[in-house]
Amino acid sequence: MRSPHLLSAFFIAGACALVACSGGSGEPAGTAGSTGSGGATATAGTTGSAGAAGTTNAAGATGAAGTGAAGTTATAGTTGSAGATGTAGATGTAGAGGTNTAGTTGAAGAGGAAAGSTGAAGAGPDKSLGCGKDTNELRAKWNTHNIMVTVPAKYSPGFAKRLYWTQPPTTYDPAKPLALYVWGQGCGLGTNPENIPPLANPASASGSIVVLLDPNQANHQCFSAGPDGDAADSPELAYFDQIVSEVEAAFCIDKKKVYMGGYSSGGWFSSLMSCNRTNVVRGTGWAAAGLQKNHDTCTGPVPALITRDMKDTGTPADQALEAVENIRLRNGCAATSKPWTPTWAPGETPATTTACVSYDGCMAGYPLVWCLTNLGGHTNTENDTHLTRYGLWKLWSSL
């Protein structure tokens, strides 16, 4: 086990010397909860009247008739008559797929015991409005979108007129939901939407609709996040919201697989979304960035992979560590960690993870990986560890 406190101390010491510490209609929903047996000696009625359900006995679409003795006539589920002393039905089983809708809760019995719980939601994808719609966008090519974004008045002159690019894979099928992978480049790099990590990895390129964001030209080609904005009401919040809404309406997206990553300025943008958009973002990660000082209270857990180099003089060490610690607490992780050693499938190109640790005890489905490298300074990892190219998708696809 590595102690993150020791790791942090080591990290801060090295970094301070360098940067002065500056800063989801598919199949049925849940099957009916089985109704409870009637009283101990009751004989089943001819019509198999229901055992009493409890006050919230979970059902699928309709409550199945039970086998308990007929008692009072309170309705159980949708059709079965309630027994007088029936035991609660068991918890409804989750639907086998479909549109992620929970089973309908059964109606209460007249005198039953406690009810079974509501059927769980289906395990299938949460399809966006774009599913079933064809698109005229070129496959495996960048498609340009010029948009107007509603932002606070003080940002309107420079941040209302914006741009982003989309690239669907060659095999895009509007009936099959894909992940949405949003990527933000560093300052000055947005006007050249080529060779970004999501497209450099065949798995993420073919398994997602890739969106490339444009660093704002009025803000010296940077996003208004981190050192180049650092405001809780950042116009990038509205920019991100509009892009996600538009892309989910145009393409078949699994809304449970919206990921965002970035480098440098795009990393600060990703960090801000991981703080205030966890209701949308299912996984995040970045290189050479941290959590900006001014932001609304961060809410919700989010799986993340964060990387920074010890020689990075462009990313304040304290803010990088603040991002890690903030997510660690929100994900319910312990303060201890162990080396992150993912298993790479045959034919899969691995990232170099020797500098990475995975925190212990995180909530199921919400891992946190922290990589403190000692290689090349302010790096997007494309020329060294490839953590943004292969590591991010490896973590997210494991969820």
N, C-alpha and C positions, 0 to 999 in steps of 0.2 A: 504494500500500500504506500502511495506517496501522499504526504500531507500537503494540501493546497496552500497551507500557511507557509510551509517551507518553500514550496514551489513559488508562491507569491513573493516571499522575501527574496528568493534568488532572482526572480524575474525583475522585481522592482529595483534591486541593487544593480543589476546589469543594465536595465533600461534607464535608470536615473542617471547613470554615468554618461549615458549617450544622449538622452533627450531632456535632461533636467526636470523630469517628471512634470512637464507642462500640460502639460495637458496633451358512401347513402339502400309505364308502371310495370314493376317487375313481378316477381312471384309473391305469394301471399305474405302478409305481415306475420307477426308472431302467432303461433298456433295456440288454440285455446288452452287455458289452464285447466287441468283435470279437476272436476268437481269433487267435492269430498263425499264420503259415504254418509248415509243417514244415521239415525240413532242406532244404538247397538243391536236392537232386536227388530227393527223395522223391516218389513218386507217390501220389495220394490213394487211400485204400481205398474199397471199394464202398460202405461205409456212411458215408463222409465222417467218419472219426474225427477227433477234435479235435486241433488243434495244442496244444502244451503251454501250459497257463496257468501263470502264476507263482504265487507263494505266496499272494497275496491278490487274484487277478484278479477284478475286479468283474463281477457279472452282474446281470441284472434278476432276475425271479423264478426263471428256470431258465437254465442255461448253454447257448447254442446250439452245435450240433456244428460243428467246424471243418473245414478242408479239408486239413490236413497229413497226411503219411504216418503210418500206424499205427506206433506205437513201443511203448513200455511201456504198461501198462494202467491207469495211475493215472487217476482220474476227474477231468475238468475240468468246472467248473460243476456241473450236476446230472446230465447224461447223456453228454457226449462223452468218448471215450477219449483219454487224453493222448498226444501224440507225444513222441518222445524229446528233441527239441531245439527245440520250437516257441518262437516269439518271443512275448513278452507281448502280450495283447490290449490294445486301446486303452481309454481311460477310458470307463466307462459314461455314457451320456447321461442327463440329468436327466429325471424323469417330467414329464409335461405338466400336471400339476395334482394333484388328489386330496387326500390327507390328509397330505402332507408327510413320507412315509416313504421312507427311503433304499432303493435297490436292494440285494438280498441279495448278499453277497460270494461269488464263485465259489470252488470248492475248488481247492486247489493242484495243478498238473501235476507229473509225476514228475521232469522234468529241464528244465523250461522256463526261460526267462529271467525277468527281473523282471516281476511281474504288473502288470496295469493297475489303476488305483485303483477304489475302490468307487463305484458309481453315486450320483450326487448326489440329494439329497432333492427331492421334488416342489415345484413353485413355487406351489401353491394355498394356500388358507387353512388355518390350524391350527384346526379347529373345536372348540368347547367342548362340554361334556356337554349343554348346553341346546339344541343344534341338533336339529331334528325334534320338539321339544316345543312344544305350544301354550302360550299364557299367558293368564291371565284379567286381566292388568293393563290398565288403561285406556291407550289410545294418546294420545299428545300431552297427557297429564295426569300430574301428580305422583302417585306411588304410595308410600305411607309404609311403612317397614320398621322395626319395633322389634326389636332384637336384644340378646342377652347375649354379651359378648365375654370370653374368658378372657385376663386380663391378670395381670402380677405382683401379688402380694398387696397391696403397698403402694398400688397404683392402684385396687384393686377397688371401694372405696366410691364413687368418683366417675367411674370410667371403664369399668365392666363393663356397665352398662345404657346402650345407645347407640341411635342413630337414623340412618337415611339414607333418601333418596328416589331412585326410579328413574323415568325417563320414556322409554318406547319411542316411536319415530316413528309417525306415522299409517300409513305404508306397511310397518310391521314384518312380515316373513315369516320364520317359524321355520326355513325351509329355507335362508335366505340369511344367512351370517355378517356381522355388522356390527362396527365398532370399538366399544370400550368407552372412554368419555370420563368420567373422574372429575374433579370440580371441587370445590375447597375455597374457601369464602368467608373474609372477614375476621372479626375478632372481632365478635360481636353480630349478624351478618348471616345466620346459618344458619337461623334460624326463619322466614325469609321467602324461600322458594325460588323466586324469580321474577327474571326479567331478568338471568340469568347469561350470560356470554359464549358458552358452547356452544350455548345455545338462541337467542341473538341472531343467530347465523350460520346461515342456512338450510342450508348445506352440512354443517356438523357436526351440526346438529339432525336432519337426515334420514339421515345416514350413520353414526350411532352410537347406542348406548344410553347416555343421559346419566345419570350418578349425581351427586347432590349430597350432599356430606358435611355433617354437623352439628357445628359448633364446640361443644365440651363445655360444658354449662351450669354444671357444678361448677367449671370453670376460667375464671370470669368470661367465659363464652361465647367462649372461644378454644380452639384446638387445643393439645395439649401438645407443642409444637414451637417451635423458635426461642426468643425471649425468654420465651415463656409455657410453658416446660417444660424445654427444653435438657438432656435426658437421653438417653443412648445407648440405654436400654431403654424409650424412649417407648411408652406404651400405644397410640399411634396406629399403630404397626407391626402389632399384632394386629388392630386395627380395620380397617385397610386390607386385610390378608390375608383376613379373614372376608368382607368385602364383595365382593372380587374373586371368591372361591370361590363365594359365593351367587349372584352375578349371572351368572357363567359357567355355573352349573348350571341357572339359570332361563331364560336367553336364549341365542340363537345368536350367539356371539361369535367373532371371529377373534382367537385368542390372540396373534397376532403384531401386533395393533393395539390394545394397551392403552395409553392415554395419560392423563396426569395433569397438571392445571394448577391454579393458584390465585392468590389475591390476599392479600397481607399475611399473616395467620396461616395461611390456606390455602396461601400461597406457601411459607412455612417448612415446612409439612407436605409439599408437593410436592418441595421441595429435599431433605428427609430421605429420601423414597422414591427420588429420583433417585440418592441415595448408596447406600442399602442394599437396594433392590428392583429393580435393573436386570435381573434375571432375569425380571421381570414387566413392568415399564414399558418400552415401546418408544419413547416420546417424552414429554418433559416441558417445562414452561415456566411462568413465573410473573411477577408484577409485585410490586414493593415488598417484597422479602424476600431472604434470603441463606442461607448454610449455617450451621446452629447450631454452636456451639463443641464440644459434647460429642456424639460419634457414633462408631459402629464404623467401621472402615476402609472407605472407599468402594470399591466394586468394579464393574468393567465399564463400558463406554462407554454413553452415552445421548444421543440427539439432544435439543437444548435451545434454547429461546429465552428469554432472561432480560432483563427490563427494569426499570430504576430511574430515578427522576428526580433531578436534581441538587439540587432543593429539598426532597427527601424527608427530613424530620427524624425520621421514625419507623423508618427502616431503616438500621442501622449500615453505613457505606460499606465498611469493611474486610471484613465478612462477606458483603456482596454480591459484592465482588471475589474473595473466597476461593471462593465457589460457582462463579464463572466460570472461575477458574484451575484448580480441582480437576477440572472437567469437561473443560477444554481438554487437560489432561495425559492424562486417561483416554481421550479420543477421539483422541489422537495428533495433535492440531492443532499447527501451527506457531505461533510467537509473533507472526506478522504477520497482517493482516486486510485486507479490502476492503469497500466499501459493500455492504450486502445489498439487492439490487434484484430481488426475485422478479418473474416475469412473471404478470400477472393476466389470467385468461381473460375473454372478453367476457361481460358480465353479472355478473362477480364484483366485489364491492366491495373496493377495496384498503385496506390499513392504511397509515398514514404511517410510512415506514421510513427517513426521512432521517437519523435518529440511530442507525441500526443498522449494525453491521459483522458480516461472516461470516468466521470464522477460516480461514486457508489450511491446506491439507494434511491436513485431518481424514480419518480412515478412511472409506472408502466407506460411505455410509448413516448416518453419524454426524456431521452438521453441528452447529456451535455458532454461534448468533447472539446478540450482545450489543448491547443498545439503551440508551444513556445519554441520556435525554431532558432537556430543560430547559423544562418546561411547567407542571406543576401540583402539585408536591410528592408527597405520599403517595397516588398515583393507581393505580386499577385499569385505567387507559387507556380506559375506556368513554366518557369525556367528552373525550378528546383524540386519541390516536394510533390507538385501536382495535386495538392489537397483540395483546391477549388475545382479542378477538373474531374477528379475521380472520387475524392473523399466525401464531398458534399452529397453527391448522388448515392454513394454507398450508404451513408447514414440515413438519408431520407427514404430510400427504397426498402430499408429494413423495417420501417415503421408498420 
